[in-house]
């Protein structure tokens, strides 16, 4: 079995795969001070609830965009799971070409998203939108070439910033309002949280398709509740795939295991 670890700025997600089947996955808050022993203790309880054992794990793959947590995740792999982890980076064999300057600046999560999108929703041209701590737009051209993308503040992060800096505005439930023109402050905020972001997505995808010369590029969204909500409001999102990043880790690990 594989233990896939996606370390993001807000959460670290752990997933156990048996071949290509997801057996279990868990999400914990990213804490740069958390040690390998603490991760091990947390996982011990989580594994037990799913009737899994540490000895079941044959390999570990890590995609991390938080350098301060990566060393302890590596120690978790080597000490707890007795496995040298596969750390995703631009030199990892993923079956894609990275046309980004420099390649080392591309987040590991974005790269494994590309791999999973090609495997599950390909072939390119593809556009992948990940609604995480940052909202990223990623373009994949013919021949499995990662062309680049765009980075926008994450939706939750942006709204938290607004509420903390605007004294007369308070947080509201994020849901679709009756109309784009809000007739009260709650509906006006909800319109911005839904229709405005959906319009941003439609606009960016239109620009990407024009620049890629691919008017029919398939658009895949991932990133939890935001992806589900916005997919219902945009005109461009074809697939919502909440497991895209984790599946990408699994596919990359399998590719590298076959070479080994």
N, C-alpha and C positions, 0 to 999 in steps of 0.2 A: 504494500500500500504506500501511497505518497502523502506526505504532509505538505500542503501548499500554504505559504504564508504571504499575505499581501499587507505590507506595512505602509499605511497612509498617514497623512498628517492628523486626521481625527481618530481613526480606528485602525487596529491591527486585526485582520481577519485570518482565521485558521480554517483549513478545510482538509478533510481526509478523503482521498480517492482510492477506490479499488478498481484498477484498470482505468476506464473512463467514466465509471459510475461514482457520483458524489455520495459518500456514506454519511457525512455530517459536516457542518460548518458552524463556526462561532465567531462573534465579533466582540472585541474588548477595546476600551478606550486607550488610545496611544499615550504612553507615559514614558518619556525619555529616561527616567530614572529607574524603570523597572528592570530587574536583573534576570539573568537566565534561570536562576533558581525559582524566582517568582513566577515566570512564565511556566516553568515545569510544574509547579504546585497547582496553578490554575488549570492547566491542561489535564493533570491527573484526575481532577474531579470531573471535568467535561468529558474526558474519554470514558470514565467509568459509567456515566449516565447513558452513553451510547453503546455500552458493551464492547468497547475497544480497549486494546492494550498498547502500551508504548512499543512492545516487541513486534507489533503488527507492522510498524512503519519501516519501510525498506529504503526510503529516500526522502529528502527534504528539498524543496525549491522555494526560494525567497525573492520576492519583488519588493524592494523598499525604496521609498522616496524620502525617508527620514534617516539621514546618516547616523544620528546619535543612537538610534535603537538597533541598527544593523549588527554591531558586534555582539550584543547579547542574544540576538536571534541566531547568529552563527554558533555561539557557545551552546545555546539550547540544542541545536542540531547535533553538534559534535559530542556533547556531554550526556544529554538525556537520550537522544535517539541514535547515538553511535554512528552518525552519518555525516560525511562531508557534504555540506549543502551546495546546491546549484544556485549561485547568486546571479540574478538576471542583470545583464549589462549589454552595452553595444557590441561587445566581442563574443557574446553568447551565440551559439548556432541556433538561429530561430527560423531560418529559411526565408528571411526577408532582407532587402537592401535598405539601408538607412541613408537617405539623402538629406541630412540635417547637419548643420554646421555650428559647433562640432557634434558628432554623434553622442558624445558623453553627456550632453545637456538634455537628452530626451529621457523623461522619467521611465523607470522600468515598468510601471503600470501601463503606460501608454503603449509600450512595445508589446507586452503580452496581450493587451486588448486587440492589437492588430493581428497577432497570430490567431487568436480565437475567432475573430471576425472572419478571417479568411477561411478557417477550417469549417465554421458553422454557417456562414452567410455569404461566402465568396462565390465566384472569384471577383477580384477588383475590376473596376473602380469602386471603392468603398469610402464612406465617411462615418467616423465613429465619434459619438459625443458621450463623454463621461461626466456625469453630474456629481462630482465629489466635492472635497474642500475647495478645489478649483474646478471650474467647468472647462473641459478641454475639448477642442474640435481637432480631429486627426484625419488626414487625407492619405489614402492608400491608392497608388496608381497601378496600372497594368504591369504585370511582372512582379507583383508583390513588393513594390517600392514604397517605403514610408516617405512621403513627400514633405511632411511638416504639418503645421496646424496653427491653432490659436488658443490662447489661454485667457480665461475670463474669471473674475472672482466667483467662487462658489455661491450658489443661490442662498443657502442658509447664512453663510458668512456675510454676504452683502446686506441682507436684511437685518442681521444682528447689529451690524455697524450703523445702519440707518437708525434703528430704534435707540441705540445708545447715544447717538449724537443729535437727535431731534427731540427736544423736550416735550413737544405737544403730540408726538406720535407714540403709540404703545403697540406692543406685539398683538397680532391677530391670528386666528386660525387660517392656515393656508388652504383655501378651497376656491372653487370657481364661483365668481359672483354672477348676479343676474345679467349684467351687461358690462361692456368695456368702460363705459362712462359711469363711474361710481357716483351715486347720489348721496353718499355719506362717507365718512372717513374710512370706516371698516371696508366697505365695498371698493373704495378707491385704492386702498392698499392691496386688497385681494386682486384687483384688476392688474396692478403692477406686478404682483407675484406670479400671476398666471399668464394673462394675455400678452403682457409686455415681454416676458421672457420667451414665450412661444413665438412672438414676432421676431425677436432677436435670433432664435434658432432658424426660423424660416429664411431670414435675411442672410445669415452666415452660410447656410447650406447653399443658397442660391449663388453667392459669391464663389464658394469653393467649387461648385459644379462648373461655373463659367471658367474659372482659372484652370481647372483640370481638363476642360474640354470634354466633360462627361455629364451631360444633362440628365442622365438616368442613373447616376451613381447611387448605390444602395446606402441607406442611412440606418445605422444601428445605434441605439441609445442604451446606456447602462448607468447605474448609480442610484438604485433604490427608488423611493417614492417619487422623487422629482421626475425620473425618467417615465414612470407610469402616467403621472399626471400630465406632463407636457406632451407625451405622445398622442394623447386624446385631443390636444388643441392645435398641434402643428399640422401642416399639410405634407411634411417631408419624411417623418420618421417611419420606417418600414418595419423595424423589429425592436422590441425591448428585451434586453438580455441581461438580467441581474447578475448572472454568474460569469459574465464575460472575462473578467480579470482572473478569477480563480481557474476557469477552464483554460485560459491562455497559459497559466503556469503549468497546468497538467500536460498540455500539448508540448510545450517546450521541454519539459522534463522527459517525456516519452521520446521525443526526437533525439535528445542527447544520450539517453540510455541505449537507444538502438545503435548509435555510433559506438558507444563504449563496448 
